């Protein structure tokens, strides 16, 4: 039997095994049975270069992929195989293993060809989502379209009918007609407007708000939930947000601009008015509008209310994203049509070209075909082309005031300012409010700060406390990493990592995100929130090696670079703040290069200077302690000449009795000083020991300092 015959026999026998089994079989069990049925020859046992398994096994794995593409079998992600109806039919048709294999390969090739044609057809016929976030939004928007608009049932509570005329009328009275109500925020105003509302009205309004904020980059995840939850929490019989919808709040499709942020009531009033008209339509009329994107557009445009083209474009997108795409700014759509009109084949006087939305769709489809996939008008070379177009004629004469709400489109959403330093924060850190406020202001202004000083000065504790103070109660977050000599760009940002690809232990390399990349993604998704990266011991790593091309972005946050591994454009979000800590006893600040010092502001935390100088006495007083630990530390640092060798207060800010203080002194503080005085032959106990310091307690600290200097001389 030839190698080809053996391979074909194994392939057919594998499918026969699956046909005889009532349950899916594990991949490894199938191979063992196949190898027993068609034994391996010496030729089969030869190992393929760079592969851990013999030639026959390697060929078998690849051949079964043809069976999957042919539709004869399925493979689960956890290593189980099962036969399909098509596979059962194929076994009946071909008894000969070689003929069976040829038929399977031919069918697999045909399936691949059809799939490619289908994908090509999609590129020619529908506007594709430009990124995975938008794809997620489209999926959940379909839930609102089918359950809310088509079946008129609740999107959040299955089987409950709230998309009704009387409920829509109540929303008109309570929300649309009550614009001026008391409240410090939109959520507060909603509470007032719906304080006496029915549960059905609260539920429908919550669903409409969720629908409206679903594709928006701003507000972020937390505020999206807040706007929806404030109404659901008012209900007498509360309803929860479905997990699918809640999860989608983390995604977004486009930046709506500041016009949407400052015109929330106008935007949502259009949505409520649309639903009020919608409930009066017949089932047939609603189906026609949901099935025809152009009729749906005309319906959206005739809804009463302010022109607000961004909101109306969003409504067009939410129901028919395949026709209108993720660009909702009328100004941007105008510029894109001007910049790429030449991509559309045919006569410039074609009636379709006179319709601005149809022309935009045709341009997008043409670029998708040229790009062989989805396109993003806000990224890469496409953005640089259309955003430079200055000559934008009026292509939308039918939309009065089209630019009225779009003046602010494309402007990055406002980031929430840092909260002020509080007495509670000061009491926790034993640091005065003015110093904390000055540091917060510096961090907010410079974005990158390094706390440097000797050991025990609370650098990392302070960094984490400030990050928690700013991000607490928001969508913001803080991540801490520690640099060390072997820490790399691949650890910090992104790199390829080996992962097991199957139960046999075969490895493949996948691109894995590091802590900074994950933080950057979260910051981009929540542009109004603050995010912190705390880098402990920043001077212990090779900073240029760890940051790589990102080093440039620390100084130029608005610039875009191409990433080393993923080879895609990347901008470091401006709402990421970096706090590094540096132990000056380990490495002097002077050893950092000028480029590093230019990118960071430096804040010294030193035992002899405010605020660290007063931390231990304040802590001792707050704890009601009567011991002399604060005085001992003061005298110890007075005896240490080297500025960076002095000892911080955190060593002694613990629940210690006299024996505990003595233990900390002997096993933590003195070994630290021994490293500093290595090779000098100094009697540490005589100079820095507790007994020596207490014996000299009556002497001024300046005298101790002079004595230490004399010893060195």
C-alpha positions in Angstrom: 0.0 0.0 0.0 1.4 3.4 -1.0 1.7 6.3 1.3 -1.2 8.0 -0.5 -3.4 4.9 -0.1 -2.6 4.7 3.6 -3.4 8.3 4.2 -6.7 8.0 2.3 -7.6 4.8 4.3 -6.9 6.5 7.6 -9.1 9.5 6.6 -12.1 7.4 5.7 -11.7 5.2 8.8 -11.7 8.3 11.0 -15.0 9.3 9.6 -16.4 5.8 10.0 -15.4 5.9 13.7 -17.3 9.1 14.1 -20.3 7.7 12.3 -20.4 4.7 14.7 -20.2 6.8 17.8 -23.3 8.4 19.4 -21.2 11.2 21.0 -18.3 13.3 19.7 -14.9 11.6 20.1 -11.7 13.1 21.4 -9.1 14.0 18.8 -6.3 11.8 20.3 -8.6 8.8 20.6 -9.5 9.0 16.9 -5.8 9.0 16.0 -5.0 6.0 18.2 -7.8 4.0 16.6 -6.8 5.1 13.1 -3.1 4.2 13.7 -4.2 0.8 15.0 -6.4 0.1 12.0 -3.8 1.3 9.4 -0.4 0.6 11.1 2.4 3.1 10.6 5.3 2.1 8.4 8.9 3.3 8.6 8.1 5.9 6.0 5.2 7.1 8.1 7.3 7.4 11.2 9.8 9.8 9.7 9.5 13.1 11.5 8.7 16.3 9.6 11.2 19.1 10.0 10.2 21.6 12.8 7.2 19.3 13.8 7.2 17.1 16.9 5.0 14.4 15.4 5.8 11.8 12.7 4.9 12.3 9.1 1.7 10.3 9.1 0.2 12.0 12.1 1.1 15.5 10.7 -0.5 14.6 7.4 -3.6 13.2 9.1 -4.2 16.4 11.0 -4.1 18.5 7.8 -6.2 16.0 5.9 -9.0 16.2 8.5 -9.1 20.0 7.9 -10.3 19.2 4.4 -13.1 17.1 5.9 -14.2 20.1 8.0 -14.1 22.5 5.0 -16.0 19.9 3.0 -18.7 19.9 5.6 -18.2 16.2 6.6 -17.2 16.7 10.2 -16.9 19.4 12.9 -14.1 20.1 15.4 -14.8 21.8 18.7 -12.4 24.2 20.4 -11.7 21.6 23.1 -10.6 18.8 20.9 -13.8 16.8 20.1 -14.8 15.7 16.7 -18.2 14.8 15.3 -19.6 13.7 11.9 -22.2 15.7 10.0 -25.2 14.6 7.8 -23.0 15.4 4.8 -20.3 13.2 6.2 -22.7 10.3 6.6 -23.9 10.7 3.0 -20.3 10.8 1.7 -19.5 7.5 3.3 -22.5 6.0 1.5 -21.4 7.4 -1.9 -17.7 6.4 -1.9 -16.5 3.0 -0.7 -13.0 3.4 -2.1 -10.8 5.4 0.3 -8.8 7.1 -2.5 -12.0 8.1 -4.3 -13.5 9.3 -1.0 -10.4 11.5 -0.3 -10.5 13.0 -3.8 -14.1 13.8 -3.4 -13.6 15.4 0.0 -10.6 17.5 -1.3 -12.7 18.7 -4.3 -15.6 19.6 -2.1 -13.3 21.4 0.4 -11.8 23.5 -2.4 -15.3 24.3 -3.7 -16.4 25.4 -0.3 -13.4 27.6 0.1 -14.1 29.2 -3.3 -17.7 29.8 -2.4 -16.7 31.3 0.9 -14.3 33.6 -0.7 -16.9 34.6 -3.2 -19.4 35.2 -0.4 -16.9 37.4 1.4 -16.3 39.3 -1.9 -20.0 39.7 -2.4 -20.4 41.1 1.1 -17.6 43.6 0.4 -19.5 44.7 -2.7 -23.0 44.9 -1.2 -22.9 45.9 2.5 -20.9 48.4 4.7 -18.8 46.2 6.9 -18.1 47.0 10.6 -14.6 48.7 10.7 -13.5 47.1 14.0 -14.7 44.4 16.4 -16.2 46.9 18.8 -18.6 48.1 16.0 -19.4 44.5 15.2 -20.5 43.9 18.8 -22.6 47.1 18.7 -24.3 46.0 15.5 -25.2 42.6 17.0 -26.9 44.2 20.1 -28.6 46.9 18.0 -30.2 44.0 16.1 -31.9 43.0 19.4 -33.5 46.5 19.7 -34.5 46.4 16.1 -36.2 42.9 16.2 -37.6 42.9 19.7 -38.5 46.5 20.2 -39.2 48.0 16.7 -40.5 44.9 15.0 -42.4 42.9 17.6 -43.1 45.9 19.9 -42.1 43.9 23.0 -39.7 44.9 25.8 -36.0 44.6 24.9 -35.1 44.0 28.6 -38.0 41.9 29.8 -39.1 39.2 27.4 -42.8 38.8 26.9 -43.6 42.3 28.4 -45.2 44.9 26.1 -44.0 48.4 26.7 -43.7 49.8 23.2 -47.3 51.0 23.3 -49.1 54.2 22.4 -50.0 55.1 26.0 -46.5 54.5 27.2 -45.0 56.6 24.4 -47.5 59.4 25.2 -46.3 59.3 28.8 -42.7 59.7 27.7 -43.7 62.7 25.7 -45.2 64.4 28.7 -42.6 63.5 31.2 -39.4 63.9 29.2 -39.9 65.7 25.9 -42.2 68.4 27.3 -40.2 68.8 30.6 -36.8 70.0 29.5 -36.2 72.5 32.3 -36.1 70.5 35.6 -33.9 70.7 38.7 -30.9 68.5 38.9 -27.1 68.7 38.9 -26.7 66.0 36.3 -28.7 64.3 33.5 -29.3 61.3 35.9 -30.7 63.6 38.6 -33.0 65.2 36.1 -34.3 61.8 35.0 -35.1 60.9 38.6 -37.2 64.1 38.9 -38.9 63.6 35.5 -39.9 60.0 36.2 -40.5 60.2 40.0 -44.2 59.7 39.5 -44.1 57.6 36.3 -45.5 54.2 35.7 -43.1 51.2 35.6 -43.8 50.7 31.9 -42.7 54.3 31.2 -39.6 53.9 33.2 -38.7 50.6 31.5 -39.3 52.0 28.0 -37.3 55.1 28.6 -34.5 53.0 30.0 -34.5 50.9 26.8 -34.5 54.0 24.6 -31.6 55.5 26.5 -29.7 52.2 26.2 -30.4 52.1 22.5 -29.3 55.7 22.0 -26.0 55.4 24.0 -25.1 51.9 22.7 -22.8 53.0 19.8 -21.4 56.1 21.4 -17.7 56.4 22.5 -18.8 59.1 25.0 -20.3 58.7 27.5 -18.2 55.8 28.7 -19.2 52.5 30.1 -20.0 53.7 33.6 -22.1 56.6 32.6 -24.0 54.5 30.1 -25.0 52.1 32.9 -25.8 55.0 35.2 -28.3 56.6 32.7 -30.1 53.3 32.3 -30.0 52.1 35.9 -31.4 55.3 37.3 -34.7 54.5 35.8 -34.7 50.8 36.4 -33.9 51.4 40.1 -37.0 53.6 40.4 -39.3 50.8 39.3 -41.5 49.2 41.9 -40.8 45.8 40.2 -37.2 46.2 39.0 -35.9 44.8 35.7 -32.3 44.0 35.1 -30.3 45.0 32.0 -29.7 41.9 29.9 -26.0 40.7 30.0 -25.7 41.0 26.2 -26.6 44.7 26.4 -24.6 45.4 29.5 -21.5 43.8 28.0 -22.0 46.0 24.8 -21.7 49.1 26.9 -17.9 48.5 26.9 -17.9 48.8 23.1 -18.6 51.7 20.8 -18.8 52.5 17.1 -18.1 56.2 16.8 -17.3 59.4 18.6 -20.5 61.5 18.5 -18.8 64.8 19.2 -19.5 67.4 21.9 -22.7 68.4 20.2 -24.2 65.1 21.5 -22.7 65.7 25.0 -24.2 69.1 25.3 -27.6 68.3 23.7 -28.7 65.1 25.5 -32.3 66.3 25.9 -32.6 67.3 22.2 -31.1 64.0 21.1 -33.3 61.8 23.2 -36.3 63.8 22.4 -35.9 62.8 18.7 -35.7 59.2 19.8 -38.9 59.5 21.9 -40.7 61.3 19.1 -39.7 58.6 16.7 -41.1 55.9 18.9 -44.3 57.9 19.4 -44.9 57.9 15.6 -43.7 54.3 15.3 -46.4 52.9 17.6 -49.1 54.4 15.4 -47.9 52.5 12.3 -49.4 49.2 11.1 -47.4 45.9 11.2 -47.0 46.0 7.4 -45.8 49.6 7.5 -43.2 48.9 10.2 -41.9 45.8 8.3 -41.5 47.9 5.1 -39.4 50.5 7.0 -37.3 47.9 8.8 -36.6 46.1 5.5 -35.8 49.1 3.4 -32.9 51.3 4.6 -33.9 54.3 2.3 -37.5 54.3 3.5 -36.2 54.1 7.1 -34.0 57.1 6.5 -36.9 59.1 5.1 -39.0 58.2 8.2 -36.2 59.2 10.5 -35.7 62.6 8.8 -39.4 63.5 9.0 -39.6 63.0 12.8 -40.3 66.3 14.5 -37.7 68.1 16.6 -34.4 69.9 16.2 -32.4 69.1 13.0 -29.6 67.4 15.0 -28.2 65.4 12.0 -25.7 63.5 14.2 -28.6 62.0 16.2 -30.7 61.3 13.1 -27.7 59.7 11.3 -27.2 57.5 14.4 -30.8 56.3 14.3 -30.3 55.4 10.6 -27.2 53.5 11.6 -28.8 51.6 14.5 -31.4 50.0 12.3 -29.5 49.8 9.0 -25.7 49.8 9.7 -25.1 47.8 6.5 -26.3 50.9 4.5 -25.2 53.9 6.4 -22.0 52.8 8.3 -20.2 54.1 11.3 -19.7 57.7 10.2 -22.5 59.8 11.7 -21.0 63.3 11.5 -22.6 65.1 8.5 -19.5 67.3 8.1 -17.3 64.2 8.0 -19.6 62.4 5.5 -19.5 65.5 3.3 -15.7 65.6 3.3 -15.5 61.9 2.6 -17.8 62.1 -0.4 -15.7 65.0 -1.8 -12.4 63.2 -1.2 -13.3 59.8 -2.7 -16.0 60.6 -5.2 -13.6 59.5 -8.0 -13.7 55.9 -6.6 -17.3 55.4 -7.8 -17.6 54.1 -11.4 -20.2 55.5 -13.8 -21.6 58.8 -14.9 -21.2 61.6 -12.4 -24.8 62.6 -13.3 -26.1 59.2 -12.2 -29.3 59.7 -10.1 -27.8 57.6 -7.3 -24.9 60.1 -7.0 -27.4 62.9 -6.3 -28.5 61.1 -3.1 -25.7 61.9 -0.5 -26.3 58.8 1.6 -26.4 56.5 -1.4 -23.2 58.1 -2.8 -21.5 57.6 0.6 -22.5 53.9 0.6 -21.2 53.4 -3.0 -17.9 55.0 -2.1 -17.6 52.8 1.0 -18.3 49.7 -1.0 -15.8 50.6 -3.7 -13.1 51.2 -1.1 -13.9 47.9 0.6 -13.4 46.0 -2.6 -10.2 47.8 -3.2 -9.0 47.2 0.3 -10.2 43.5 0.2 -12.0 44.0 3.5 -13.6 46.5 5.9 -12.3 50.1 6.0 -12.1 52.7 8.8 -12.3 56.3 7.6 -10.9 57.5 10.9 -7.6 55.5 10.7 -4.5 55.3 8.6 -4.2 56.8 5.1 -7.9 57.1 4.4 -8.2 59.6 7.3 -5.3 61.6 6.1 -6.8 62.0 2.7 -10.4 63.1 3.5 -9.6 65.1 6.6 -7.4 67.4 4.4 -10.3 68.2 2.0 -11.0 71.9 2.4 -13.5 72.4 -0.4 -16.7 70.9 0.8 -19.8 71.8 -1.3 -23.3 71.6 0.1 -24.3 68.1 -0.8 -27.3 68.0 1.6 -29.7 70.8 0.6 -32.6 68.8 1.8 -31.4 68.8 5.4 -31.9 72.2 6.9 -29.4 73.2 9.5 -27.3 70.1 8.8 -24.2 71.6 10.4 -26.0 73.1 13.4 -25.3 70.2 15.7 -22.1 69.0 13.9 -19.8 71.9 14.7 -18.4 70.0 17.6 -18.2 66.6 15.9 -14.8 64.9 16.1 -13.8 66.8 19.2 -12.5 64.4 21.8 -14.9 64.0 24.8 -14.1 66.0 27.9 -12.0 64.2 30.4 -13.2 64.4 34.0 -10.9 66.7 36.0 -9.0 65.3 39.0 -10.9 65.6 42.2 -9.3 67.9 44.8 -7.2 66.6 47.6 -9.3 66.0 50.7 -8.7 66.0 54.4 -9.6 62.3 54.4 -6.8 61.6 51.9 -4.4 63.8 53.9 -5.3 62.0 57.1 -4.7 58.6 55.5 -1.3 59.6 54.2 -0.3 61.9 57.0 0.6 64.5 54.4 -0.8 68.1 54.3 -3.6 68.9 51.8 -1.7 71.7 50.1 1.2 69.4 49.2 -1.1 66.7 47.9 -3.1 69.3 45.8 0.1 70.7 44.3 1.2 67.1 43.4 -2.2 66.3 41.8 -2.1 69.5 39.8 1.5 68.7 38.6 0.5 65.2 37.6 -2.7 66.3 35.8 -0.7 68.9 33.9 2.5 66.9 33.1 0.9 63.4 32.9 4.1 61.7 33.8 5.7 62.1 37.3 8.4 60.2 39.1 8.6 60.0 42.9 12.2 59.5 43.9 13.9 59.2 47.3 15.6 56.8 49.7 14.1 53.6 50.9 11.0 53.7 53.2 9.7 57.1 52.1 6.4 55.8 50.9 6.8 56.4 47.2 4.8 53.4 45.9 2.2 53.7 48.7 1.7 57.4 47.8 1.5 56.7 44.0 -1.2 54.0 44.5 -3.1 56.2 47.0 -3.3 59.1 44.5 -4.3 56.8 41.7 -7.1 55.4 43.8 -8.2 58.8 44.9 -8.6 60.0 41.3 -10.2 56.8 39.8 -12.5 55.8 42.7 -16.1 55.7 41.8 -15.5 56.1 38.0 -14.8 54.0 35.0 -11.1 54.8 35.5 -8.6 52.2 36.6 -5.0 51.9 37.9 -2.4 49.2 37.0 0.9 48.7 38.7 3.9 47.0 37.2 7.5 46.6 38.5 10.5 47.1 36.3 13.5 44.9 36.6 16.6 44.2 34.5 15.0 41.4 32.4 11.6 43.3 31.9 11.0 43.9 28.2 8.8 45.6 25.6 7.0 42.2 25.1 6.2 42.0 28.8 5.1 45.6 29.1 3.2 46.3 25.9 2.7 43.4 23.5 4.6 40.5 22.2 4.3 36.9 20.8 3.9 34.2 23.4 3.8 30.4 23.0 0.4 28.8 23.8 -0.7 25.1 23.5 -2.7 24.8 20.4 -4.2 21.4 21.1 -4.3 18.6 23.6 -1.1 17.0 22.2 0.8 20.0 23.5 1.7 21.5 20.1 2.7 25.1 20.4 1.8 28.2 18.4 2.7 31.8 18.9 0.0 34.4 19.5 0.2 38.1 20.0 -0.5 38.8 23.7 -1.3 42.3 25.2 0.7 43.5 28.1 -0.5 45.7 31.0 0.1 49.0 29.1 -1.7 47.9 26.0 -4.7 46.7 28.0 -4.8 49.9 30.0 -4.6 51.9 26.7 -7.5 50.0 25.2 -9.6 50.7 28.3 -8.6 54.4 28.3 -9.6 54.7 24.7 -12.9 53.1 25.4 -13.6 55.5 28.3 -12.1 58.9 27.2 -13.9 60.9 29.9 -12.2 58.8 32.7 -8.7 58.9 34.2 -6.4 55.9 34.0 -3.1 55.4 36.0 0.0 53.3 35.3 2.2 53.0 38.4 5.7 51.8 37.5 7.5 50.6 40.6 11.3 50.8 40.6 11.3 52.4 37.1 15.0 53.0 37.1 15.8 49.3 37.5 14.6 48.5 34.0 16.1 49.4 30.6 13.6 52.1 29.9 14.4 52.7 26.3 14.2 48.9 25.7 10.9 48.5 27.7 9.1 51.4 26.1 10.5 51.0 22.6 8.7 53.2 20.1 6.2 54.2 22.8 9.0 56.4 24.4 8.1 59.0 21.7 4.4 59.0 22.7 5.2 59.9 26.3 6.1 63.4 25.0 3.8 63.6 22.0 0.5 62.1 23.2 -1.5 63.3 20.1 0.9 61.7 17.6 0.4 58.3 16.0 3.0 55.6 15.5 3.1 52.1 13.9 3.5 49.3 16.5 6.4 46.9 16.3 4.4 43.6 16.3 0.8 44.3 15.4 1.9 46.9 12.8 -1.1 49.1 13.3 -1.4 52.8 14.1 -1.4 53.6 17.9 -1.8 56.7 19.9 -1.2 56.7 23.7 -4.5 58.1 25.1 -4.2 61.5 26.8 -6.2 60.2 29.8 -3.4 57.9 30.9 -1.3 59.2 33.7 2.1 57.6 34.7 3.6 57.6 38.1 7.1 56.1 38.4 9.0 55.4 41.6 12.7 55.4 42.0 14.9 54.3 44.9 17.8 56.7 44.8 19.8 54.5 47.2 19.8 51.9 44.4 20.7 54.3 41.5 21.2 58.0 41.4 18.8 60.2 39.6 21.7 61.7 37.7 22.2 58.4 35.9 18.9 58.8 34.0 19.4 60.3 30.5 18.2 63.7 29.4 15.4 62.2 27.3 13.9 60.5 30.3 14.1 63.6 32.5 12.5 65.7 29.8 9.5 63.4 29.7 8.8 63.2 33.4 8.4 65.7 36.3 10.3 64.7 39.4 9.1 64.9 43.0 11.5 64.2 45.8 10.3 62.3 48.8 13.1 62.7 51.4 13.2 62.0 55.2 14.7 65.5 55.9 12.2 67.4 53.8 8.5 68.1 53.8 6.2 66.2 53.6 8.1 63.1 54.6 9.9 64.7 57.5 6.6 65.1 59.5 5.0 61.8 58.5 6.3 59.6 61.3 5.6 62.2 64.1 2.1 62.7 62.8 1.5 58.9 62.6 2.8 58.4 66.1 0.6 61.1 67.5 -2.5 59.7 65.6 -1.8 56.3 67.1 -1.4 57.7 70.6 2.0 56.2 71.0 4.5 57.4 73.7 7.7 55.8 72.4 10.8 57.6 71.0 10.8 56.0 67.4 10.3 59.4 65.7 13.2 60.9 67.6 15.4 57.9 66.9 14.8 58.1 63.2 15.5 61.8 63.2 18.8 61.2 65.0 19.7 58.3 62.7 19.3 60.5 59.6 21.2 63.2 61.3 24.1 60.8 61.7 24.0 59.7 58.0 25.9 62.1 55.7 25.0 60.8 52.3 21.7 62.4 51.1 20.4 59.3 49.3 21.4 56.9 52.1 19.0 58.2 54.7 16.1 56.1 55.9 12.4 56.7 55.4 9.7 56.5 58.1 7.7 53.5 56.7 10.1 51.0 58.4 8.7 52.2 61.7 5.0 52.8 60.8 3.9 49.5 62.2 2.4 48.1 65.4 5.7 47.6 67.2 6.6 47.4 70.9 10.1 48.1 72.1 11.3 44.7 71.0 9.7 45.1 67.6 11.4 48.5 67.1 14.7 46.8 68.1 14.1 44.0 65.6 13.3 46.3 62.7 16.5 48.3 63.5 18.7 45.3 63.6 17.3 43.2 60.7 16.1 45.9 58.3 17.7 49.3 58.9 21.3 48.3 59.9 21.7 45.9 56.9 20.6 48.7 54.6 23.3 50.9 56.0 25.8 48.1 55.9 25.4 48.0 52.1 26.0 51.8 52.0 29.2 51.5 54.1 30.4 48.3 52.5 34.2 48.0 52.7 34.7 50.9 55.0 35.1 48.9 58.2 32.7 51.0 60.2 31.1 49.8 63.5 27.5 50.2 62.6 26.2 49.5 66.1 28.5 52.2 67.5 27.3 54.8 65.1 23.7 53.8 64.2 22.6 51.3 66.9 19.7 52.1 69.1 21.8 52.1 72.2 24.2 54.6 70.7 21.5 56.9 69.5 19.6 56.8 72.8 22.9 57.5 74.7 23.4 60.6 72.5 19.8 61.7 72.9 20.9 64.7 74.9 23.3 65.8 72.2 22.1 68.1 69.3 21.7 66.3 66.0 24.2 68.7 64.4 26.9 67.3 66.8 26.1 63.8 65.6 26.4 64.9 62.0 29.8 66.5 62.8 31.0 63.3 64.6 30.1 61.2 61.6 32.0 63.6 59.3 35.0 63.4 61.6 34.9 59.5 61.4 35.1 59.7 57.6 38.0 62.1 57.7 
